[in-house]
């Protein structure tokens, strides 16, 4: 039976709150992506390794996806009003300016994705009409549309200003955003007299930002965790450390929905050539990092 009254729909939203908040938190950070380490003296530029520039995200395991589907039986979202769910507060980044900036960026992504995503979801719905996960994606597309309806054009300068305000207040999300912009400057290329392209020298600001990422990663900020992996994977910032790099990569591979550390996530392999002793040390360091940044207290 469909829930047709506002109070019934709101009751359904409340009953599903744990599932919704978990999904919203996952969906807000986008698809999992591993930033690649920059080339440095210990890693030839021929490797072509560059940072992704996107927020890093740890993985969602098959067991978590199975749990999500079990928690969302077919037809669940048809019984709910996206306008009401859009009113459910997203997890806060700890400062109102950071929260607003992240919403603006979410809405910018939503607007730019436009018909391409909507058409893809429509095709998926036709191929898998009874799949709760497809229903979920279509539903939250509507929710995001409701969240962004009154946002309008997003000015990147406004986002920068909001994040700078949050950073000035010591907010990890704001500080990470500002540090990431400083790091991005170190990835600019320049041409020498012979016409060869190479990375520009690392500025003192970029080196300071790289050091900040190691601190910010311990706060649990997903982008900072990815950047910590990046800056320890190269000697370019004076922070190259194979053990730390492998450890942060292992942290990135953790199931975000799990409260405990997994020393061997599915599909994750130790760096080529790393000795068993160093592998064990990397796992131990990753457990330490995970307990500091990401374990559910």
SULCOR-V581701 format. One record per pair of residues at least 24 apart in sequence whose ideal C-beta (glycine too) atoms are under 6 Angstrom apart, sorted by the first residue. I is the first residue (numbers start at 1). J is the second residue. D is the distance in whole Angstrom. If there is no record, write none. Layout:
<<I | J | D> <I | J | D>>
This chain:
<<2 | 79 | 6> <3 | 79 | 5> <9 | 80 | 6> <9 | 81 | 4> <9 | 84 | 5> <10 | 84 | 6> <12 | 79 | 6> <12 | 80 | 5> <13 | 84 | 6> <13 | 85 | 6> <19 | 71 | 5> <20 | 88 | 6> <24 | 90 | 6> <25 | 91 | 5> <27 | 140 | 6> <29 | 55 | 6> <29 | 57 | 5> <29 | 222 | 6> <32 | 57 | 5> <32 | 59 | 5> <35 | 226 | 4> <35 | 230 | 5> <37 | 230 | 5> <37 | 233 | 3> <37 | 234 | 5> <38 | 234 | 5> <38 | 236 | 5> <40 | 234 | 3> <40 | 235 | 4> <40 | 236 | 3> <41 | 235 | 5> <42 | 235 | 4> <42 | 240 | 6> <43 | 234 | 5> <51 | 230 | 5> <55 | 222 | 6> <55 | 223 | 4> <56 | 222 | 5> <56 | 223 | 6> <56 | 225 | 6> <56 | 226 | 2> <57 | 222 | 5> <58 | 252 | 5> <58 | 254 | 5> <58 | 256 | 5> <59 | 253 | 6> <61 | 255 | 4> <64 | 255 | 6> <64 | 257 | 4> <69 | 132 | 5> <69 | 133 | 6> <72 | 132 | 4> <72 | 136 | 6> <74 | 130 | 6> <74 | 132 | 6> <77 | 135 | 5> <77 | 139 | 4> <82 | 142 | 4> <82 | 143 | 5> <82 | 146 | 5> <83 | 146 | 5> <85 | 143 | 5> <86 | 143 | 5> <86 | 146 | 4> <86 | 147 | 5> <93 | 173 | 4> <94 | 171 | 5> <95 | 166 | 4> <95 | 169 | 6> <95 | 171 | 4> <97 | 162 | 4> <97 | 165 | 4> <97 | 166 | 4> <98 | 166 | 4> <98 | 171 | 5> <98 | 173 | 4> <98 | 174 | 5> <100 | 162 | 5> <101 | 159 | 5> <101 | 162 | 4> <101 | 163 | 5> <104 | 154 | 5> <104 | 159 | 5> <107 | 148 | 4> <107 | 151 | 4> <108 | 154 | 4> <110 | 144 | 5> <110 | 148 | 5> <172 | 216 | 5> <172 | 219 | 4> <172 | 221 | 5> <173 | 221 | 6> <175 | 216 | 6> <176 | 216 | 5> <176 | 221 | 5> <176 | 223 | 5> <176 | 224 | 4> <179 | 209 | 4> <179 | 212 | 5> <179 | 213 | 6> <182 | 206 | 5> <182 | 209 | 4> <183 | 209 | 5> <207 | 237 | 6> <210 | 237 | 4> <210 | 239 | 6> <218 | 292 | 5> <218 | 293 | 5> <220 | 293 | 4> <220 | 294 | 5> <225 | 251 | 6> <225 | 252 | 6> <243 | 281 | 5> <243 | 282 | 5> <243 | 285 | 6> <246 | 271 | 5> <246 | 282 | 4> <247 | 282 | 5> <247 | 285 | 4> <247 | 286 | 4> <247 | 289 | 6> <250 | 286 | 4> <251 | 286 | 5> <251 | 289 | 5> <251 | 290 | 5> <259 | 296 | 4> <261 | 287 | 5> <261 | 290 | 5>>
